[in-house]
Amino acid sequence: MRTTRTRAAVAATAAVAALLTAAGSAVADSATPSPSTTAKAPTGDGARALCKRLPKIDARIDRALQRLNGPVTELGSIARLQKRVDNADAKGDTAVATYLKDRLTFRQSLVPTLTKRSTDLDAVRTWCGTQHFGAGKKGAGKDGSGKDSTGTSAS
């Protein structure tokens, strides 16, 4: 009698497993998302948003360039890092000097990169002005001064 129950349990388990496998594949086949639930593809290239963010991007690049080209007393400046390298060399700390020289090399490479981005941003600003996206004025950030990098009015 015991073998009959075991065989019946095994048969029942196999039947349930077969049903669950069939049901699982049927659910997986019908689980393709309908067109209304998929995300919409972008309709534009983000130009309007870029033109809107242009003043903030320009201000951020200008701040970074001012900091990099700042005096020895300014945190983050190339001159300050060069002074730290000189101090490490004078002390004979070769490991520290090597580390700081690598940082200095990277920091110096940022200047031409940021300058190029600023130049490219000027071209984008001109393009935005022709598209009537409201590119904003150079330097018209949170302070609303409306002055460009030379200190003259951008109007």
C-alpha positions in Angstrom: 0.0 0.0 0.0 2.9 2.3 0.7 4.3 1.9 -2.8 0.9 2.9 -4.3 0.8 6.1 -2.3 4.4 6.9 -3.3 3.6 6.3 -7.0 0.5 8.3 -6.7 2.4 11.2 -5.1 5.1 11.1 -7.7 2.5 11.1 -10.5 0.6 14.0 -9.0 3.8 16.0 -8.5 4.8 15.3 -12.1 1.4 16.4 -13.3 1.5 19.6 -11.3 5.0 20.4 -12.6 3.9 19.8 -16.2 0.9 22.1 -15.7 3.0 24.9 -14.1 5.6 24.7 -16.8 2.9 25.0 -19.5 1.2 27.8 -17.7 4.5 29.6 -17.1 5.4 29.6 -20.8 1.9 30.7 -21.7 2.2 33.7 -19.3 5.7 34.5 -20.6 4.4 34.6 -24.2 1.6 36.9 -23.4 3.7 39.1 -21.2 5.0 41.3 -24.0 4.3 44.9 -23.2 1.6 46.6 -25.1 2.5 49.7 -27.0 0.8 52.0 -24.5 3.1 50.8 -21.6 6.4 51.2 -23.4 8.4 54.4 -22.8 8.1 57.0 -25.6 11.1 57.7 -27.7 12.5 61.2 -27.5 11.1 63.4 -30.2 14.0 65.9 -30.3 17.7 66.1 -29.7 17.5 68.1 -26.4 18.4 71.4 -28.1 15.8 73.4 -26.3 16.9 72.1 -22.9 20.6 72.8 -23.8 19.8 76.3 -24.8 17.9 76.8 -21.5 20.9 75.5 -19.4 23.5 77.4 -21.4 24.0 80.3 -19.0 24.6 77.9 -16.1 27.0 75.7 -18.1 28.9 78.8 -19.2 29.1 80.1 -15.6 30.4 76.7 -14.3 33.1 76.6 -17.0 34.2 80.2 -16.3 34.4 79.5 -12.5 36.5 76.4 -13.1 38.9 78.3 -15.4 39.2 81.2 -12.9 39.9 78.7 -10.1 42.6 76.9 -12.2 44.3 80.1 -13.3 44.0 81.6 -9.8 46.9 82.7 -7.5 48.8 80.5 -5.0 46.3 81.4 -2.3 43.3 79.9 -4.1 42.3 76.3 -3.5 42.3 74.3 -6.6 44.6 76.5 -8.6 47.5 75.2 -10.7 49.8 77.6 -9.0 48.9 76.3 -5.5 49.5 72.7 -6.6 52.8 73.6 -8.2 53.8 75.2 -4.9 52.9 71.9 -3.1 55.0 70.0 -5.6 58.0 72.3 -5.0 57.6 71.9 -1.3 57.5 68.1 -1.5 60.6 68.1 -3.8 62.4 70.4 -1.3 61.6 68.0 1.6 62.7 65.0 -0.4 59.3 63.3 -0.3 59.5 61.6 -3.7 56.3 59.6 -3.3 54.3 62.6 -2.5 56.0 64.7 -5.1 55.2 62.1 -7.8 51.6 61.9 -6.8 51.2 65.7 -6.8 53.0 65.9 -10.1 50.5 63.5 -11.6 47.6 65.6 -10.2 49.3 68.8 -11.6 49.6 67.3 -15.0 45.9 66.4 -15.1 45.0 69.8 -13.7 47.0 71.6 -16.4 45.3 69.5 -19.1 42.0 70.8 -17.9 42.7 74.3 -19.0 42.8 73.7 -22.8 39.8 71.3 -22.5 37.7 73.9 -20.7 38.8 76.7 -23.0 37.7 74.6 -26.0 34.4 73.8 -24.3 33.8 77.5 -23.7 34.5 78.3 -27.4 32.2 75.5 -28.5 29.5 76.9 -26.1 29.8 80.3 -27.8 28.9 78.7 -31.1 26.0 76.9 -29.4 24.9 80.2 -28.0 24.9 81.8 -31.4 22.9 78.8 -32.8 20.4 79.0 -30.0 19.8 82.7 -30.7 18.9 81.8 -34.3 16.5 79.1 -33.2 14.6 81.4 -30.8 15.0 79.0 -27.9 15.9 81.7 -25.5 19.6 81.0 -25.1 20.0 83.6 -22.4 22.8 86.0 -22.1 26.4 85.1 -21.2 26.8 85.4 -17.5 23.1 86.0 -16.8 23.1 83.4 -14.1 21.6 83.6 -10.6 23.0 87.1 -10.0 21.3 88.4 -13.2 24.1 90.8 -13.8 24.0 90.3 -17.6 27.7 90.9 -17.9 30.0 88.9 -20.0 33.5 87.7 -19.0 35.0 91.1 -19.9 32.6 92.9 -17.5 30.7 94.7 -20.2 27.0 94.5 -20.7 25.9 91.5 -22.8 22.7 93.2 -24.1 
